[in-house]
């Protein structure tokens, strides 16, 4: 058994079987649906959640609380474990800052324990890719310091290519105007979004039609993929598995030796993308968001 725990948070969107296999410590962000009390990410039925959004429910999100971090991280340290924390990009949430705040206090109480952390600058299965990579290295026997060094060497090159099907969720989040949402819906425009070098979302263009948007994601992957270094693709989707599987099949046909993981976009990120979003994440030759 490894002498250190890998902590992350529920924005990583890793499938439960991977979380369980590698015994990952996944801290929970919260979701508020309409005027109901906050619910931990893991307690939400994902299909029901997206059905509620389709029926007009309003979902808000909040970061992992200091108390949730403190309870779980303290338990690990008291059990004699060191901690490696790989956090959700600080460009989109204060979750990472909350985690670091708690860890810095715990360092004072547990000076004999090693505590390391990094901002992944990634989200959804981009973050999941980083965490999965770290977990596999730990399984191979790498030390916490070696895993952190390896993660820091790749995290800036984890590309996220995203398309969203329903423009009104972007309008609700203030990313496009109501007029743009209406016009884009009528004309069947689909935005192409990335996570940029600072870990923030950036809309870099639009294409017409769902099929074209999925093809665009594949084309972006082909420009900058680095599968000789890390043959892994992660695809997350918000209740549109068939489209995600179609994209996975395209990738598998051209890169048959590449591992592909398909997962759900969890409620925290799905509250902002709405149903029908697809995020394609992989290691690239360039810094994330840079294609030349």
C-alpha positions as semicolon CSV with decimal commas, in nm:
position;residue;x (nm);y (nm);z (nm)
1;X;0,000;0,000;0,000
2;X;0,132;0,341;-0,097
3;X;0,235;0,567;0,188
4;X;0,064;0,867;0,034
5;X;-0,287;0,954;-0,074
6;X;-0,377;1,128;-0,399
7;X;-0,643;1,391;-0,335
8;X;-0,842;1,561;-0,607
9;X;-1,201;1,685;-0,643
10;X;-1,520;1,588;-0,820
11;X;-1,459;1,821;-1,114
12;X;-1,216;1,560;-1,248
13;X;-1,516;1,356;-1,379
14;X;-1,328;1,027;-1,350
15;X;-1,548;0,714;-1,369
16;X;-1,620;0,549;-1,035
17;X;-1,438;0,232;-1,135
18;X;-1,111;0,425;-1,179
19;X;-1,162;0,614;-0,853
20;X;-1,219;0,287;-0,670
21;X;-0,942;0,094;-0,845
22;X;-0,676;0,349;-0,751
23;X;-0,830;0,445;-0,414
24;X;-0,840;0,814;-0,504
25;X;-0,961;1,069;-0,250
26;X;-1,216;1,279;-0,441
27;X;-1,340;1,584;-0,255
28;X;-1,692;1,691;-0,341
29;X;-1,809;2,019;-0,487
30;X;-2,176;2,102;-0,429
31;X;-2,473;2,168;-0,655
32;X;-2,786;2,368;-0,573
33;X;-3,088;2,289;-0,792
34;X;-3,352;2,562;-0,788
35;X;-3,408;2,654;-0,421
36;X;-3,320;2,315;-0,274
37;X;-3,039;2,259;-0,020
38;X;-2,688;2,196;-0,158
39;X;-2,614;1,840;-0,270
40;X;-2,270;1,679;-0,291
41;X;-2,170;1,601;-0,649
42;X;-2,154;1,224;-0,584
43;X;-2,511;1,212;-0,447
44;X;-2,673;1,329;-0,771
45;X;-2,814;1,089;-1,029
46;X;-2,658;1,219;-1,350
47;X;-2,939;1,120;-1,588
48;X;-3,200;1,275;-1,362
49;X;-2,988;1,589;-1,330
50;X;-2,974;1,651;-1,704
51;X;-3,345;1,572;-1,738
52;X;-3,412;1,840;-1,478
53;X;-3,200;2,090;-1,672
54;X;-3,391;2,009;-1,992
55;X;-3,713;2,077;-1,804
56;X;-3,599;2,421;-1,696
57;X;-3,435;2,364;-1,357
58;X;-3,172;2,615;-1,253
59;X;-2,849;2,470;-1,116
60;X;-2,579;2,659;-0,929
61;X;-2,247;2,527;-0,802
62;X;-2,012;2,590;-0,514
63;X;-1,653;2,495;-0,437
64;X;-1,536;2,222;-0,203
65;X;-1,578;2,364;0,145
66;X;-1,290;2,416;0,385
67;X;-1,461;2,181;0,629
68;X;-1,490;1,897;0,377
69;X;-1,123;1,932;0,286
70;X;-1,014;1,953;0,649
71;X;-1,208;1,647;0,765
72;X;-1,075;1,420;0,493
73;X;-0,720;1,548;0,475
74;X;-0,681;1,538;0,853
75;X;-0,801;1,177;0,856
76;X;-0,535;1,080;0,602
77;X;-0,259;1,251;0,797
78;X;-0,370;1,100;1,127
79;X;-0,358;0,759;0,958
80;X;0,011;0,820;0,883
81;X;-0,033;0,903;0,513
82;X;0,136;1,181;0,318
83;X;-0,077;1,384;0,075
84;X;-0,045;1,478;-0,292
85;X;-0,327;1,714;-0,394
86;X;-0,406;1,770;-0,764
87;X;-0,666;2,043;-0,785
88;X;-0,933;2,171;-1,024
89;X;-0,804;2,470;-1,222
90;X;-0,795;2,791;-1,022
91;X;-0,905;2,966;-1,340
92;X;-1,259;2,836;-1,288
93;X;-1,301;2,777;-0,915
94;X;-1,171;2,866;-0,569
95;X;-1,167;2,493;-0,488
96;X;-0,789;2,466;-0,533
97;X;-0,731;2,771;-0,314
98;X;-0,953;2,622;-0,043
99;X;-0,759;2,296;-0,053
100;X;-0,423;2,470;-0,029
101;X;-0,545;2,689;0,257
102;X;-0,639;2,380;0,455
103;X;-0,315;2,197;0,371
104;X;-0,100;2,490;0,479
105;X;-0,270;2,487;0,819
106;X;-0,236;2,111;0,849
107;X;0,136;2,134;0,771
108;X;0,177;2,317;1,103
109;X;0,002;2,037;1,293
110;X;0,170;1,749;1,110
111;X;0,530;1,864;1,041
112;X;0,641;1,500;1,017
113;X;0,416;1,435;0,715
114;X;0,492;1,534;0,353
115;X;0,229;1,745;0,179
116;X;0,261;1,843;-0,188
117;X;0,012;2,007;-0,422
118;X;-0,031;2,160;-0,766
119;X;-0,296;2,345;-0,963
120;X;-0,361;2,120;-1,262
121;X;-0,498;2,413;-1,466
122;X;-0,734;2,149;-1,606
123;X;-1,103;2,065;-1,577
124;X;-1,338;1,772;-1,631
125;X;-1,155;1,481;-1,792
126;X;-0,850;1,698;-1,861
127;X;-0,808;1,705;-1,485
128;X;-0,912;1,341;-1,481
129;X;-0,635;1,256;-1,726
130;X;-0,376;1,418;-1,500
131;X;-0,508;1,238;-1,191
132;X;-0,530;0,902;-1,371
133;X;-0,173;0,944;-1,496
134;X;-0,058;1,021;-1,140
135;X;-0,244;0,720;-1,002
136;X;-0,083;0,485;-1,254
137;X;0,261;0,621;-1,167
138;X;0,191;0,565;-0,798
139;X;0,085;0,209;-0,877
140;X;0,420;0,160;-1,053
141;X;0,594;0,254;-0,730
142;X;0,685;0,615;-0,804
143;X;0,738;0,840;-0,504
144;X;0,515;1,138;-0,435
145;X;0,793;1,372;-0,548
146;X;0,841;1,179;-0,872
147;X;0,467;1,183;-0,944
148;X;0,443;1,556;-0,881
149;X;0,738;1,621;-1,112
150;X;0,577;1,409;-1,385
151;X;0,241;1,582;-1,346
152;X;0,396;1,927;-1,362
153;X;0,580;1,822;-1,680
154;X;0,255;1,746;-1,866
155;X;-0,025;1,955;-1,715
156;X;0,036;2,261;-1,936
157;X;0,005;2,041;-2,245
158;X;-0,326;1,875;-2,159
159;X;-0,557;1,999;-2,433
160;X;-0,933;2,035;-2,383
161;X;-1,151;2,060;-2,696
162;X;-1,514;2,125;-2,610
163;X;-1,839;2,174;-2,796
164;X;-2,174;2,267;-2,642
165;X;-2,509;2,175;-2,794
166;X;-2,744;2,417;-2,616
167;X;-2,637;2,781;-2,645
168;X;-2,885;2,897;-2,383
169;X;-2,671;2,749;-2,107
170;X;-2,381;2,966;-2,224
171;X;-2,619;3,261;-2,226
172;X;-2,728;3,182;-1,871
173;X;-2,364;3,178;-1,761
174;X;-2,301;3,516;-1,925
175;X;-2,065;3,383;-2,193
176;X;-2,285;3,489;-2,486
177;X;-2,573;3,735;-2,525
178;X;-2,938;3,636;-2,550
179;X;-2,941;3,757;-2,911
180;X;-2,640;3,540;-2,996
181;X;-2,803;3,239;-2,831
182;X;-3,121;3,284;-3,033
183;X;-2,943;3,350;-3,362
184;X;-2,696;3,067;-3,305
185;X;-2,975;2,822;-3,227
186;X;-3,170;2,915;-3,540
187;X;-2,858;2,880;-3,757
188;X;-2,740;2,563;-3,576
189;X;-2,407;2,717;-3,473
190;X;-2,204;2,514;-3,224
191;X;-1,925;2,685;-3,027
192;X;-1,575;2,542;-3,004
193;X;-1,429;2,605;-2,659
194;X;-1,091;2,531;-2,504
195;X;-0,925;2,556;-2,165
196;X;-0,644;2,805;-2,219
197;X;-0,295;2,842;-2,069
198;X;-0,433;3,010;-1,757
199;X;-0,686;2,735;-1,698
200;X;-0,983;2,943;-1,810
201;X;-1,245;2,873;-2,073
202;X;-1,199;3,045;-2,407
203;X;-1,441;3,040;-2,701
204;X;-1,222;3,012;-3,011
205;X;-1,484;2,975;-3,282
206;X;-1,803;2,813;-3,402
207;X;-1,913;2,570;-3,668
208;X;-2,248;2,488;-3,815
209;X;-2,413;2,163;-3,711
210;X;-2,357;1,897;-3,449
211;X;-2,175;1,652;-3,675
212;X;-1,937;1,924;-3,791
213;X;-1,862;2,025;-3,433
214;X;-1,766;1,669;-3,341
215;X;-1,547;1,644;-3,651
216;X;-1,384;1,972;-3,550
217;X;-1,287;1,831;-3,211
218;X;-1,125;1,532;-3,383
219;X;-0,942;1,763;-3,624
220;X;-0,804;1,968;-3,335
221;X;-0,678;1,652;-3,165
222;X;-0,498;1,542;-3,483
223;X;-0,312;1,873;-3,506
224;X;-0,141;1,848;-3,168
225;X;-0,176;1,492;-3,030
226;X;0,123;1,343;-2,849
227;X;0,025;0,978;-2,826
228;X;0,382;0,851;-2,852
229;X;0,435;1,006;-2,509
230;X;0,097;0,934;-2,349
231;X;-0,142;0,716;-2,554
232;X;-0,456;0,822;-2,369
233;X;-0,771;1,010;-2,469
234;X;-1,044;1,112;-2,224
235;X;-1,391;1,205;-2,349
236;X;-1,656;1,339;-2,113
237;X;-2,015;1,405;-2,214
238;X;-2,329;1,553;-2,066
239;X;-2,590;1,287;-2,139
240;X;-2,495;1,236;-2,505
241;X;-2,307;0,908;-2,486
242;X;-2,378;0,805;-2,845
243;X;-2,206;1,117;-2,978
244;X;-1,913;1,063;-2,743
245;X;-1,886;0,700;-2,854
246;X;-1,894;0,808;-3,219
247;X;-1,601;1,041;-3,151
248;X;-1,418;0,765;-2,965
249;X;-1,467;0,528;-3,258
250;X;-1,317;0,785;-3,496
251;X;-1,012;0,820;-3,274
252;X;-0,974;0,446;-3,220
253;X;-0,985;0,381;-3,594
254;X;-0,692;0,617;-3,656
255;X;-0,500;0,554;-3,333
256;X;-0,576;0,189;-3,244
257;X;-0,310;0,166;-2,971
258;X;-0,458;0,458;-2,776
259;X;-0,655;0,401;-2,455
260;X;-0,989;0,586;-2,456
261;X;-1,194;0,660;-2,145
262;X;-1,552;0,787;-2,181
263;X;-1,716;0,942;-1,876
264;X;-2,001;1,168;-1,771
265;X;-1,958;1,540;-1,731
266;X;-2,054;1,572;-1,367
267;X;-2,322;1,805;-1,230
268;X;-2,078;2,078;-1,127
269;X;-1,947;2,136;-1,479
270;X;-2,268;2,017;-1,645
271;X;-2,461;2,294;-1,473
272;X;-2,269;2,538;-1,695
273;X;-2,251;2,337;-2,019
274;X;-2,603;2,195;-2,017
275;X;-2,695;1,864;-2,180
276;X;-2,522;1,765;-2,503
277;X;-2,170;1,892;-2,430
278;X;-1,862;1,692;-2,526
279;X;-1,510;1,750;-2,394
280;X;-1,217;1,577;-2,565
281;X;-0,893;1,580;-2,363
282;X;-0,544;1,449;-2,440
283;X;-0,176;1,532;-2,415
284;X;-0,046;1,759;-2,691
285;X;0,280;1,879;-2,840
286;X;0,199;2,241;-2,757
287;X;0,076;2,432;-2,455
288;X;-0,298;2,388;-2,406
289;X;-0,496;2,615;-2,637
290;X;-0,203;2,661;-2,876
291;X;-0,226;2,478;-3,209
292;X;0,087;2,590;-3,393
